[in-house]
Amino acid sequence: MKKQNHSLFENVSHSGVWWVPQEPDKKVSGILNFKPAERITLNLIGSLAEIEYFGNKMNEIPIILGITDTSKNITLYKNYGIESSISSVGIISSTYEVEYVLLGKHFDSADSIKFSEIHVNYTNLEEWMDIHPFRRDLGKEKHILSYSFPDILEVSIPSLGMIIGSTFSCVSSGDGFRRMEIEQTAFIKITPQEEQSFNWFFKMFI
């Protein structure tokens, strides 16, 4: 899957069409919303299933697929209906709470969600690793801010059948006139000997 540059500390919205794998021709328009420290929600004009209540939640939909208006494929894993309404003119709207968002690929079932490798960023991982890849040289005529990718570390753990290592990404931004910024993100890279399910990775590392 192609890596998407989203931070867990920014608001993210994706408009598009959504459907369940069993009914690919029944597509519903809606918006996927993520806000830090809040639940992920999918707000639809329409509904993907008959409304059934279990306790204080509507029915669960294991997999919802989507294509955004920017042509991104999205899989929503473990979805729960939390609200449904119908207007006076008969327009149905519904809201689902989403546990996991997988950007870049469609998975038709929970069993098909498998990965040969994952990269995980934990809160404050960069500080914990205590690596300083930035250099600032301030001179009378020139100020230089530079970044060097840190060395990649890898450790084989035969007893667990995997390799654990480090990897890094670097993003630069600025208007070129007043401001330039370089931001590093560190990741723990987990590579098992064979493909493993999402639940296997989640139980082990997330």
Secondary structure, 3 states (H helix, E strand, C coil): CCCCCCCCCCCEEEEEEEECCCCCCCCEEEEEEECCCCCEEEEEECCCCCCCEECCEECEEEEEEEEECCCCEEEEEEEEEEEEEECCCCCEEEEEEEEEEEECCCCCCHHHCEECCEEECCCCHHHHHCCCCEEEEECCCCEEEEECCCCCCEEEECCCCEEEEEEEEEEEEECCCCCEEEEEEEEEEEEECCCEEHHHHHHHHC
